[in-house]
Amino acid sequence: MSSPVKIHFQSFIKIDRRKKEAIYMQIVYQFINAVKHSILENDDRLPGSRKIAEELQVHRKTIVAALAELQEQGWVKTLPNRGTFVKNPELSPGEVEKTKAFQQPPEKAPFQFRKEFILDTPIEERPEKLYFTDGTPDDRIIKSEELVRFYASVLKRKKQAETLPNPTGGNLFFRDQLSYYLNLTRGFHLSRDFLLPVAGLEQVLSILSRLLIHTGDVVLVEEFSYFLPNMIFNQAGAQMKTIPVDEDGMDIDFIEAHFKPGEIRLVYINTNCQYPTTASLSEKRKTQLLALAEAYDFIVIEDNTDVEFSSVKNKTASLFSKNNGKRILYVGSFGRFLNPGFQMNFLIAPKDLLQEATKYLNIFGKPDVMMEKALGELIHQGDIHRYQRKSKKVVTERKEHFADLLHSHFKDRIKFTIPSSGLAFWIRFPDFFSLTHLQAKAKERGLLIPSICLYQNRRITALRLGFAHLNLQEMEEAVQLLAESYEEVIPILP
């Protein structure tokens, strides 16, 4: 017996109670339309009338009446003890056989193909209402309606000649505006020629892996570190080596003690907010790393994608600023506090490297010229500064509230430092216990703690918990559930 169709009826049936037309007839017309457009296919078995009624939030008698009408018109057929099935009366017998033969591909391909277990993502689905992340913004803060007007204004303009893309570098207006914005907010002195906007961080890293890494090259990353660059560089054939991290960031002395000149191809580092510990690279170690890069002849990729969420007023200079980009490739983000569709990443590097990198945009995704134009207008009109101020204010309030909640619910049973940058806390437990057990107990209570937030080995039991995507009420509920789960795993001693 076949299973009922898994398509949600709400996806193709929209009931308008303001219409004079009977609801059951609205369902009939939209059902027929769905069959004609192959949303529902011939011989699909329908769920029971009660289940359809619950999904569409109508009385069961309404569904019974609709099915009766559909059966009279020949669009469904009810078989005793088997169920109700879709029947398209407009199909000829030959067409019916075709639809049976060509419904969907097989579950397993009948041919060999390359499988990359390196690229298996640890990101999980989030069915729970409440969940933590490893540190993501809340795109509800800046209303999407405000952002859409910039995009709409670009589309409505009669003269679109100025929005035509540069054959190799996307929208020049946006690159000019972005370089101006970065010079203003980060103390750079850039022209657009040294800046390449790219939509996603994974695209930036994939391009760099193609340009810089050969099989067997040694790439150094921070201990634990972010999965995305690790998997991309690993897939490119790099030998990945981890370097210890403490409160001053990556241990540069360790590199000097364990590697020789010429052995290292590149170092990937987050100097502003190390993932996952949120530590910043100290000024002393920045100087050490730059000197070592010259002496050992390696490249440094500086990831500074969290700098927009820094609460430090007098920000220290980046490696890129200190080195003028001679051995430093700077990866940054723009507008992470905006709706995801309006966010942008970028690469700052020598001009000839960017010219070569631009070629890969044909593979990894050409620029959305209209979106770049809209983002350029966002900067040009000054709204980006207003949005950033609003977002930083909310993030600061949430950060302080999250710290207060952790203190209130856990007291001295955890250790953490309020991060100066980024959107996550690094929370360490003095007691050893199973974090997966904690994860399971939290899930029973309706709280998801993703596996990418769990860090445990012989030396450490820690969580990286994002706070910024939660409003104050959601945050209170989430921390309460986390504390209850923790107390069940490790009961409080009398």
C-alpha positions in Angstrom: 0.0 0.0 0.0 1.4 3.4 -1.0 2.0 6.1 1.6 -0.1 9.3 1.4 1.4 12.2 -0.6 3.8 14.2 1.6 3.1 17.6 -0.1 1.6 20.1 2.3 -1.9 21.2 1.1 -1.2 24.7 2.5 1.5 25.1 -0.2 -1.1 25.1 -3.0 -4.5 25.8 -1.3 -5.0 29.3 0.0 -8.4 29.9 1.5 -9.8 33.4 1.4 -12.8 33.7 3.8 -13.6 37.2 2.4 -14.7 35.7 -0.9 -18.4 34.9 -1.5 -17.4 31.6 -3.1 -17.9 28.6 -0.8 -14.8 27.4 0.9 -15.2 23.8 -0.3 -15.3 25.1 -3.9 -12.2 27.2 -3.4 -10.5 23.9 -2.3 -11.9 22.1 -5.4 -10.6 24.7 -7.9 -7.2 24.9 -6.3 -6.9 21.1 -6.1 -7.7 20.8 -9.8 -5.1 23.4 -10.6 -2.5 21.5 -8.5 -3.2 18.3 -10.5 -3.0 20.1 -13.8 0.4 21.6 -12.9 1.7 18.2 -11.6 2.0 19.4 -8.0 -0.3 16.4 -7.3 0.4 13.5 -9.7 -1.8 10.8 -11.0 -2.3 7.9 -8.5 -1.0 9.9 -5.5 -2.8 8.7 -2.4 -4.3 11.5 -0.3 -4.3 11.8 3.5 -7.5 11.3 5.4 -10.1 14.0 5.3 -9.5 14.7 9.0 -5.8 15.3 8.5 -6.4 17.6 5.5 -9.0 19.6 7.5 -6.5 20.1 10.4 -3.8 21.3 8.0 -6.1 23.7 6.2 -7.9 24.7 9.5 -11.4 24.0 8.2 -14.2 21.8 9.3 -13.9 18.1 8.3 -17.4 18.4 6.6 -15.9 21.0 4.3 -13.2 18.6 3.1 -15.7 15.8 2.7 -17.8 18.0 0.5 -14.8 19.0 -1.6 -13.7 15.4 -2.1 -17.3 14.5 -3.1 -17.3 17.2 -5.7 -13.9 16.2 -7.0 -15.0 12.6 -7.3 -18.1 13.6 -9.3 -15.8 15.6 -11.7 -13.4 12.7 -12.0 -10.4 14.2 -10.2 -10.2 11.7 -7.4 -11.2 8.1 -7.0 -12.0 6.3 -3.7 -11.1 2.7 -3.4 -12.6 0.7 -0.5 -10.1 -0.1 2.3 -7.4 1.5 0.3 -8.0 5.3 0.3 -8.6 8.2 -2.0 -6.3 8.6 -5.0 -5.7 11.5 -7.5 -7.1 10.8 -11.0 -6.4 13.3 -13.8 -9.3 12.8 -16.3 -7.5 15.0 -18.9 -4.7 12.4 -19.4 -4.9 9.9 -22.2 -4.0 6.3 -21.3 -0.6 6.7 -23.0 0.1 9.9 -20.9 -0.9 8.0 -17.7 1.8 5.4 -18.5 4.4 8.1 -19.1 3.7 9.8 -15.8 4.0 6.4 -14.0 7.4 5.7 -15.8 8.9 9.2 -15.2 8.0 10.4 -11.8 11.3 10.8 -10.0 14.9 9.6 -10.1 16.0 6.5 -8.2 17.2 6.9 -4.6 20.6 5.5 -5.4 22.5 6.5 -8.6 23.3 3.5 -10.9 26.8 4.9 -11.6 29.9 5.8 -9.6 30.6 9.3 -8.4 33.1 11.0 -6.1 32.1 11.3 -2.5 33.7 13.9 -0.2 33.3 13.0 3.5 35.5 16.0 4.3 32.7 18.3 3.1 30.0 16.7 5.4 28.5 19.7 7.2 28.0 19.6 11.0 25.1 22.1 10.8 21.8 20.5 11.9 18.2 21.3 11.2 16.4 23.3 13.9 12.9 21.8 14.5 12.9 23.1 18.0 11.3 26.5 18.8 14.3 27.5 20.9 17.9 26.9 19.9 21.4 28.1 20.4 23.8 28.7 17.5 27.6 29.1 17.4 27.1 32.9 17.1 24.7 34.3 14.5 23.0 37.7 14.3 19.3 38.4 14.5 18.0 39.6 11.1 14.7 40.6 12.8 16.4 43.7 14.2 16.6 45.6 10.9 13.2 45.2 9.1 13.5 43.7 5.6 10.9 46.2 4.3 13.5 48.9 4.9 16.1 47.1 2.9 13.8 46.1 0.0 13.2 49.8 -0.9 16.9 50.2 -1.8 16.7 47.2 -4.2 13.3 48.3 -5.5 14.6 51.8 -6.2 17.4 50.3 -8.4 15.0 48.2 -10.4 12.6 51.1 -10.9 15.1 53.5 -12.4 14.7 54.2 -16.1 18.4 54.6 -16.7 20.2 51.4 -15.9 23.4 51.9 -17.9 25.4 52.8 -14.7 24.4 49.5 -13.1 26.0 47.4 -15.9 28.7 45.2 -14.5 32.4 45.6 -15.1 33.2 42.5 -17.2 35.6 41.2 -14.5 34.8 42.9 -11.2 31.1 43.4 -10.6 29.6 46.8 -9.9 32.2 49.6 -9.8 29.9 51.9 -7.9 29.5 49.4 -5.1 33.2 48.7 -4.9 33.9 52.4 -4.7 31.3 52.8 -1.9 32.6 49.7 0.0 36.2 50.9 -0.1 35.0 54.3 1.2 33.1 52.6 4.0 36.0 50.4 5.0 38.4 53.3 4.9 36.0 55.2 7.2 35.2 52.4 9.7 38.4 50.3 9.7 41.1 52.9 9.1 42.2 51.4 5.7 43.5 53.4 2.8 42.1 51.4 -0.1 41.0 52.0 -3.6 38.5 49.6 -5.3 41.3 47.9 -7.2 42.4 46.0 -4.1 38.9 44.9 -3.1 36.9 41.9 -4.4 33.3 41.6 -3.1 32.1 37.9 -3.0 28.7 36.8 -1.8 29.6 34.0 0.7 32.6 33.2 2.9 32.7 29.7 1.6 33.2 31.2 -1.9 36.0 33.4 -0.8 37.8 30.4 0.9 37.2 28.1 -2.1 38.7 30.6 -4.4 41.8 31.1 -2.2 42.2 27.3 -1.9 42.4 27.1 -5.7 44.9 29.9 -5.9 47.2 29.1 -3.0 47.1 25.4 -2.0 48.7 22.4 -3.6 48.5 18.8 -2.4 50.6 18.4 0.7 51.0 22.1 1.6 51.0 22.7 5.3 48.2 25.0 6.6 48.1 26.1 10.2 44.8 26.8 12.0 43.9 27.6 15.5 43.0 24.7 17.9 39.4 23.6 17.5 38.8 26.4 15.0 35.9 26.9 12.5 34.9 23.9 10.4 34.3 25.7 7.1 37.9 26.8 6.2 39.2 23.5 7.6 37.1 21.4 5.3 37.7 23.6 2.3 41.5 23.6 2.7 41.5 19.9 3.6 39.5 19.1 0.5 42.1 21.1 -1.6 44.8 18.7 -0.4 46.4 20.6 2.5 48.0 19.1 5.6 46.0 20.7 8.4 48.0 21.4 11.6 46.5 22.9 14.7 48.2 25.4 16.9 47.3 25.9 20.6 45.3 28.9 21.7 45.2 30.8 25.1 43.8 34.1 26.3 46.3 35.9 24.0 45.2 34.0 20.9 47.3 31.7 18.7 50.6 30.6 20.3 53.2 32.0 17.9 56.1 30.6 20.0 54.7 27.1 19.3 54.9 27.7 15.5 58.5 28.8 15.8 59.4 25.8 18.0 57.8 23.1 15.9 58.3 24.3 12.3 61.2 25.3 10.1 61.5 28.0 7.4 59.8 26.9 4.2 57.6 24.2 5.7 54.5 26.3 6.1 52.4 27.4 3.1 49.8 29.6 5.0 48.3 30.4 8.4 44.6 30.9 8.7 43.8 33.0 11.8 41.0 35.1 13.3 42.8 37.9 15.0 39.8 39.8 16.4 37.6 37.0 17.8 39.1 33.5 17.7 36.6 30.7 16.9 35.5 29.2 19.3 37.2 30.8 22.3 36.5 34.5 21.4 40.1 35.4 22.3 41.9 38.2 20.5 45.4 38.0 19.2 47.6 40.2 21.4 49.7 43.0 20.0 52.9 41.2 20.9 51.8 38.1 19.0 50.7 40.1 16.0 54.2 41.5 15.8 55.6 38.0 16.2 53.4 36.5 13.5 54.3 39.2 11.0 58.0 38.7 11.6 57.7 35.0 11.4 55.8 35.2 8.1 58.7 37.1 6.6 61.4 34.8 8.1 59.6 31.5 7.3 58.1 32.7 4.0 54.4 31.9 4.5 51.1 33.7 3.8 48.6 34.7 6.4 44.8 34.7 5.8 43.3 37.1 8.3 39.6 36.4 9.0 38.1 39.5 10.5 34.4 38.8 9.8 33.3 39.5 13.4 34.7 43.1 13.6 31.3 44.7 12.9 30.1 43.3 16.3 33.1 44.6 18.3 32.3 46.6 21.4 35.9 47.9 21.7 35.9 51.7 21.1 39.6 52.0 20.3 40.1 49.0 18.1 43.7 47.7 17.6 45.1 47.6 14.1 44.6 44.4 12.1 47.5 42.4 10.8 46.6 43.7 7.3 46.9 47.4 8.5 50.3 46.6 10.2 51.7 44.9 7.2 50.1 46.9 4.3 48.9 43.6 2.9 52.3 42.4 1.8 51.9 38.9 3.3 48.4 39.3 4.6 45.2 38.4 2.7 42.2 40.1 4.5 38.8 38.3 4.6 36.0 40.5 5.9 32.2 40.8 5.9 29.9 43.7 5.3 26.4 44.1 6.8 26.2 40.9 8.8 23.5 42.7 10.9 21.3 42.9 7.8 19.0 40.3 6.3 21.1 37.4 4.9 20.2 38.3 1.3 21.9 41.8 1.8 25.1 40.5 3.4 28.4 40.5 1.6 31.9 39.2 2.1 35.0 40.5 0.5 38.7 39.8 0.0 41.5 42.4 0.2 44.7 41.4 -1.5 47.3 42.4 -4.1 45.8 43.5 -7.4 47.2 40.7 -9.5 45.9 38.0 -7.1 42.4 39.6 -7.2 42.5 39.6 -11.0 43.1 35.9 -10.9 40.5 35.4 -8.2 37.9 37.1 -10.2 38.1 34.4 -12.9 36.7 31.9 -10.4 33.5 33.9 -10.0 32.4 32.3 -13.2 32.5 29.0 -11.2 31.6 30.1 -7.6 28.9 32.6 -8.4 28.8 35.8 -10.5 28.0 39.0 -8.7 24.3 40.1 -8.3 24.7 43.5 -10.0 21.4 44.9 -8.8 22.0 43.8 -5.2 25.5 45.3 -5.3 24.0 48.6 -6.6 21.4 48.5 -3.8 24.2 48.0 -1.2 26.2 50.8 -2.7 23.1 53.1 -2.3 22.8 51.9 1.3 26.3 53.2 2.0 26.0 56.3 -0.2 22.9 57.5 1.6 24.3 56.8 5.0 21.6 54.4 6.2 24.2 51.7 6.8 25.6 53.6 9.8 22.1 54.0 11.2 21.4 50.3 10.9 24.8 49.4 12.4 24.2 51.7 15.4 20.8 50.2 16.0 22.1 46.6 15.7 25.1 47.2 18.0 22.9 48.8 20.7 20.6 45.7 20.7 23.6 43.3 20.6 25.2 45.1 23.6 22.0 44.9 25.6 21.6 41.2 24.8 25.2 40.4 25.6 24.9 42.0 29.0 21.6 40.3 29.7 23.0 36.9 28.6 25.9 37.3 31.0 23.5 38.2 33.8 21.4 35.1 33.1 24.5 32.8 33.1 25.6 34.3 36.5 22.1 34.0 37.9 21.4 30.4 36.8 24.9 28.9 37.1 26.8 31.1 39.6 30.3 29.7 40.0 29.6 26.4 38.3 30.9 27.8 34.9 33.6 30.1 33.8 33.3 32.7 31.0 34.5 36.1 29.9 32.2 38.6 28.3 33.5 38.7 24.7 34.6 42.1 23.3 33.7 41.0 19.8 31.5 38.5 18.1 28.1 37.0 18.9 29.0 34.1 21.2 30.2 33.2 24.7 32.9 30.6 25.4 31.6 28.8 28.5 33.9 26.4 30.3 32.8 23.8 32.9 35.2 22.9 35.7 33.5 19.4 36.0 33.9 16.7 33.4 30.6 15.3 32.2 29.1 14.3 28.8 28.1 17.2 26.7 26.1 14.9 24.4 24.1 13.9 27.5 23.4 17.6 28.2 22.4 18.0 24.6 20.0 15.2 24.8 18.4 16.4 28.1 18.0 19.9 26.6 16.3 18.5 23.5 13.8 16.7 25.7 12.9 20.1 27.0 12.5 21.7 23.5 16.0 23.4 23.4 18.5 22.5 20.6 22.2 22.8 21.4 23.8 22.0 18.0 26.8 19.7 18.0 29.0 22.4 16.6 28.6 24.2 19.9 30.1 21.3 21.9 33.8 21.1 22.7 35.2 18.3 24.8 38.4 16.4 25.2 40.5 15.3 28.1 41.4 18.8 29.0 38.3 20.8 28.4 34.5 20.7 28.6 33.1 23.8 27.0 30.2 25.3 25.0 30.3 28.1 22.4 26.8 29.6 22.7 25.5 32.3 20.5 23.2 34.9 22.1 22.5 37.6 19.5 19.8 35.7 17.6 17.6 35.5 20.7 15.5 38.3 22.0 15.4 38.9 25.8 12.4 36.6 26.4 13.7 33.8 24.2 17.1 34.2 25.9 15.6 33.8 29.4 13.7 30.7 28.4 16.7 29.2 26.7 19.1 29.7 29.6 16.4 28.4 32.0 16.1 25.2 30.0 19.9 24.9 29.7 20.3 25.3 33.5 17.5 22.7 34.2 19.2 20.3 31.8 22.6 20.8 33.4 21.2 20.2 36.9 19.7 16.9 35.7 23.1 15.8 34.3 25.1 17.1 37.3 22.8 17.4 40.4 23.6 20.2 42.8 25.4 18.8 45.8 23.9 19.7 49.2 
